């Protein structure tokens, strides 16, 4: 039986007044899961593997990942491990840095011993900080220190920002009007511009993001029902219809194809 894809909620972990949770803990979480918030995991000690979306990474001290609400993962470490876990919502980083997190092509790396020590020291300070401005400064220092955010291009065009927004929040089924507001355009103009630049309508692109996520989940052995709802579709019938339109196969046919 599949272990399911758990969706962890910020309301269960992050206090509304701080918008961030910082903890040093053991890091095993061997069940595929996702979050409606952002997460940094820094391996202080221990070895093992981490699955991020469809990629398995070997992890060791200094390994770090940055996860968005669009990612799913699981962590399998030996018993002797310690992990700094930093969970935060989108209100904490600056808009510019948040844009960089959205557009990460690679969300995993392993830092040097000296960089690990610097990040650990900063995480310890962050865990005790209560001032919102200081929290932001410390968090942004950690994010930039990983090196993952430094290689990302600066803020792009409205359509580029829209694509990043959809790729991050497709599971929440963002409307055209919501995305248009996010990039500062009127819905009618945004819809026309999006179709002209991307080649798909807004809904077509959103459905492709959901279907791509569903394919990854099916590849991981999830059931059709789990893959449907965990990728943001609202009904099984709609999922089957759209998935076949995009892939040429029903979800069941695709699942049987990947397991044969």
Protein Blocks (a to p, Z undefined) as FASTA:
>chain_A
ZZbjadddfklmpcfklopacddddfbdfbccddfbdcddddfbdcddddehjaccddde
hiacdddfkbccdddddfbdcdddddddfklpcfklmmmmmmombfcdcddfklmmmmmm
mmmmmmmpcbfklmmmmmmmmmmmnommmmpccdddfklmmmmmmmmmmmnopafklmmm
mnopafklmmmmmmmmnopafklmmmmmmmmmmmmmmmnopafklmmmmnopabfklmmm
mmmmmnopafklmmmmmmZZ
